[in-house]
């Protein structure tokens, strides 16, 4: 007998006409899954990325950052139904926000276009979400995870920044700066993303905690970029991540001060949480 994974009560319940998407001989899901892939000049890597994507996903949204190679053409050849969205701004954060807006699925998965992520892991993320989590966060340092693409300095920086976020926001993360994540689309209304660069992952991780959303870490293995060079710069982007952490901490303190000054605001926030 097949088992069926349904979305939690916070998501819309499926109707009789809902399409069931078989994942294996004993597992099927009802919520449609959208995969967002921000890409700029990744034509050589896309064959590896699309090869690992499960056939049962609802849609692939490719956000093209004004590529000068055949990124769009290759994507359409590999996945004829791919939804291509042109990025008007700059930066990974801007690309992801653009992609999220174009998604029609109930579940959204973020996947990099450099071949470092294994699309076969998507089932683990989706399973966590339909089992009750709001946000499934990939971790290279959780038991079962790993990375082939981090220097000692980057690991040290990631660990230090992760420790700061855990201490200041009450999180329990083992990895902070990783872009392989999945979440219910309704979460976007609670985290209100407003940054454009690589720090977008950190911002998401902080705001899901501040919003009181249920987070589950998913062990993930990060592979080496297959072709081309990364735009990531450890020092520059590390400082941008630190800036986000400090700004979010400052905003949290200001909100607490407002709550103390306004009993009504504090009681309303308590009812919401």
C-alpha positions as semicolon CSV with decimal commas, in nm:
position;residue;x (nm);y (nm);z (nm)
1;X;0,000;0,000;0,000
2;X;0,131;0,344;-0,091
3;X;0,173;0,604;0,177
4;X;0,080;0,963;0,106
5;X;0,256;1,268;0,244
6;X;0,020;1,559;0,287
7;X;0,103;1,920;0,379
8;X;0,064;2,027;0,742
9;X;-0,256;2,190;0,860
10;X;-0,112;2,537;0,789
11;X;-0,107;2,458;0,418
12;X;-0,410;2,421;0,197
13;X;-0,564;2,074;0,220
14;X;-0,571;1,884;-0,109
15;X;-0,906;1,830;-0,280
16;X;-1,026;1,513;-0,450
17;X;-0,893;1,648;-0,780
18;X;-0,544;1,701;-0,640
19;X;-0,274;1,533;-0,846
20;X;-0,059;1,287;-0,656
21;X;0,308;1,286;-0,755
22;X;0,474;0,947;-0,708
23;X;0,825;0,966;-0,565
24;X;0,884;0,594;-0,519
25;X;0,685;0,272;-0,511
26;X;0,569;0,346;-0,156
27;X;0,566;0,725;-0,138
28;X;0,363;1,001;-0,302
29;X;0,301;1,368;-0,227
30;X;0,023;1,613;-0,302
31;X;0,182;1,961;-0,271
32;X;0,340;2,088;-0,596
33;X;0,713;2,160;-0,565
34;X;0,885;2,450;-0,741
35;X;1,264;2,453;-0,783
36;X;1,429;2,795;-0,821
37;X;1,770;2,809;-0,990
38;X;1,945;3,148;-1,016
39;X;2,197;3,133;-1,301
40;X;2,437;3,358;-1,484
41;X;2,662;3,206;-1,751
42;X;2,612;2,852;-1,622
43;X;2,547;2,676;-1,956
44;X;2,823;2,420;-1,894
45;X;2,696;2,332;-1,547
46;X;2,323;2,307;-1,613
47;X;2,338;1,955;-1,766
48;X;2,475;1,828;-1,434
49;X;2,220;2,025;-1,233
50;X;1,914;1,919;-1,432
51;X;2,030;1,557;-1,447
52;X;1,983;1,521;-1,072
53;X;1,643;1,692;-1,048
54;X;1,354;1,454;-0,971
55;X;1,100;1,408;-1,248
56;X;0,812;1,451;-1,006
57;X;0,873;1,821;-0,929
58;X;0,601;2,059;-1,041
59;X;0,816;2,323;-1,210
60;X;1,166;2,457;-1,256
61;X;1,207;2,835;-1,242
62;X;1,537;2,951;-1,393
63;X;1,627;3,311;-1,309
64;X;1,868;3,431;-1,575
65;X;2,106;3,705;-1,462
66;X;2,165;3,847;-1,811
67;X;2,382;3,556;-1,924
68;X;2,606;3,606;-2,226
69;X;2,641;3,232;-2,296
70;X;2,374;2,973;-2,385
71;X;2,235;2,934;-2,034
72;X;1,871;2,989;-2,133
73;X;1,891;2,777;-2,448
74;X;2,055;2,489;-2,264
75;X;1,795;2,504;-1,985
76;X;1,508;2,486;-2,235
77;X;1,669;2,196;-2,415
78;X;1,723;2,003;-2,092
79;X;1,382;2,084;-1,938
80;X;1,137;2,196;-2,211
81;X;0,879;2,316;-1,958
82;X;1,127;2,532;-1,767
83;X;0,997;2,875;-1,668
84;X;1,264;3,133;-1,755
85;X;1,250;3,463;-1,567
86;X;1,477;3,753;-1,654
87;X;1,654;3,914;-1,359
88;X;1,631;4,291;-1,374
89;X;1,850;4,367;-1,073
90;X;2,183;4,225;-0,959
91;X;2,297;3,980;-0,694
92;X;2,191;3,637;-0,572
93;X;1,936;3,775;-0,329
94;X;1,766;3,974;-0,602
95;X;1,765;3,666;-0,829
96;X;1,606;3,446;-0,562
97;X;1,339;3,701;-0,476
98;X;1,256;3,729;-0,846
99;X;1,234;3,350;-0,873
100;X;1,017;3,314;-0,562
101;X;0,766;3,558;-0,706
102;X;0,736;3,345;-1,021
103;X;0,674;3,017;-0,836
104;X;0,329;2,854;-0,838
105;X;0,412;2,554;-0,617
106;X;0,323;2,524;-0,248
107;X;0,681;2,421;-0,170
108;X;0,985;2,614;-0,296
109;X;1,334;2,466;-0,318
110;X;1,648;2,677;-0,374
111;X;1,922;2,511;-0,583
112;X;2,249;2,663;-0,707
113;X;2,336;2,636;-1,077
114;X;2,704;2,547;-1,037
115;X;2,656;2,172;-0,994
116;X;2,749;2,173;-0,625
117;X;2,408;2,049;-0,508
118;X;2,258;1,704;-0,557
119;X;1,897;1,736;-0,669
120;X;1,836;1,387;-0,538
121;X;1,838;1,534;-0,188
122;X;1,520;1,730;-0,261
123;X;1,311;1,438;-0,140
124;X;1,462;1,478;0,210
125;X;1,373;1,847;0,217
126;X;1,018;1,786;0,097
127;X;0,970;1,500;0,343
128;X;1,068;1,730;0,630
129;X;0,820;1,993;0,518
130;X;0,522;1,764;0,469
131;X;0,602;1,608;0,806
132;X;0,550;1,939;0,983
133;X;0,847;2,171;0,930
134;X;0,800;2,519;0,786
135;X;1,159;2,562;0,670
136;X;1,397;2,280;0,572
137;X;1,750;2,412;0,602
138;X;2,039;2,234;0,433
139;X;2,349;2,181;0,647
140;X;2,692;2,066;0,540
141;X;2,791;2,013;0,903
142;X;2,494;1,818;1,035
143;X;2,552;1,446;1,085
144;X;2,553;1,297;0,734
145;X;2,641;1,620;0,554
146;X;2,972;1,733;0,406
147;X;3,150;1,971;0,173
148;X;3,421;1,951;-0,091
149;X;3,425;2,323;-0,154
150;X;3,521;2,509;0,164
151;X;3,863;2,630;0,268
152;X;3,968;2,626;0,631
153;X;3,922;3,003;0,655
154;X;3,568;2,984;0,516
155;X;3,479;2,701;0,753
156;X;3,612;2,901;1,046
157;X;3,421;3,211;0,940
158;X;3,100;3,018;0,887
159;X;3,133;2,855;1,228
160;X;3,194;3,188;1,400
161;X;2,901;3,362;1,230
162;X;2,678;3,063;1,299
163;X;2,767;3,079;1,669
164;X;2,676;3,449;1,680
165;X;2,336;3,387;1,521
166;X;2,263;3,095;1,755
167;X;2,351;3,303;2,059
168;X;2,177;3,624;1,957
169;X;1,860;3,476;1,807
170;X;1,816;3,151;1,995
171;X;1,877;2,932;1,690
172;X;2,040;2,589;1,682
173;X;2,203;2,594;1,342
174;X;2,509;2,390;1,248
175;X;2,552;2,577;0,918
176;X;2,468;2,936;0,833
177;X;2,586;3,032;0,484
178;X;2,441;2,756;0,266
179;X;2,201;2,810;-0,021
180;X;2,030;2,472;-0,046
181;X;1,701;2,519;0,139
182;X;1,329;2,453;0,100
183;X;1,017;2,601;0,255
184;X;0,642;2,641;0,228
185;X;0,559;2,938;0,009
186;X;0,351;3,100;0,285
187;X;0,675;3,154;0,480
188;X;0,765;3,437;0,241
189;X;0,491;3,651;0,392
190;X;0,658;3,625;0,733
191;X;1,024;3,682;0,645
192;X;0,991;3,964;0,385
193;X;1,326;3,933;0,208
194;X;1,488;4,266;0,115
195;X;1,856;4,208;0,035
196;X;2,030;4,152;-0,296
197;X;2,359;3,968;-0,232
198;X;2,494;3,635;-0,106
199;X;2,386;3,731;0,246
200;X;2,028;3,643;0,152
201;X;2,067;3,291;0,296
202;X;2,174;3,431;0,633
203;X;1,885;3,676;0,631
204;X;1,639;3,394;0,565
205;X;1,786;3,182;0,843
206;X;1,757;3,465;1,093
207;X;1,408;3,575;0,998
208;X;1,253;3,229;1,006
209;X;1,371;3,203;1,367
210;X;1,245;3,552;1,450
211;X;0,910;3,462;1,294
212;X;0,881;3,154;1,514
213;X;0,872;2,913;1,219
214;X;0,959;2,548;1,270
215;X;1,302;2,474;1,122
216;X;1,451;2,133;1,049
217;X;1,809;2,092;0,930
218;X;1,873;1,850;0,645
219;X;2,219;1,692;0,607
220;X;2,351;1,788;0,264
221;X;2,672;1,731;0,072
222;X;2,821;2,021;-0,120
223;X;3,031;1,926;-0,422
224;X;3,289;2,130;-0,608
225;X;3,171;2,372;-0,874
226;X;3,207;2,183;-1,200
227;X;3,290;2,462;-1,446
228;X;3,375;2,830;-1,411
229;X;3,469;3,042;-1,112
230;X;3,252;3,138;-0,817
231;X;3,160;3,502;-0,756
232;X;3,185;3,439;-0,382
233;X;3,448;3,645;-0,201
234;X;3,510;3,523;0,153
235;X;3,607;3,853;0,318
236;X;3,369;4,080;0,129
237;X;3,068;3,852;0,163
238;X;3,159;3,760;0,521
239;X;3,141;4,126;0,615
240;X;2,805;4,159;0,441
241;X;2,676;3,861;0,639
242;X;2,801;4,016;0,964
243;X;2,629;4,343;0,872
244;X;2,298;4,159;0,823
245;X;2,334;3,988;1,161
246;X;2,400;4,319;1,339
247;X;2,112;4,494;1,162
248;X;1,867;4,215;1,245
249;X;1,984;4,216;1,606
250;X;1,936;4,592;1,622
251;X;1,587;4,561;1,473
252;X;1,499;4,296;1,730
253;X;1,608;4,519;2,016
254;X;1,406;4,809;1,880
255;X;1,096;4,590;1,855
256;X;1,139;4,481;2,215
257;X;1,170;4,844;2,325
258;X;0,848;4,928;2,141
259;X;0,672;4,636;2,308
260;X;0,776;4,758;2,652
261;X;0,648;5,105;2,571
262;X;0,323;4,977;2,422
263;X;0,141;4,703;2,618
264;X;-0,107;4,671;2,331
265;X;0,168;4,597;2,077
266;X;0,325;4,342;2,310
267;X;-0,006;4,162;2,372
268;X;-0,093;4,155;2,002
269;X;0,249;4,010;1,917
270;X;0,203;3,748;2,188
271;X;-0,131;3,645;2,040
272;X;0,022;3,613;1,693
273;X;0,318;3,405;1,809
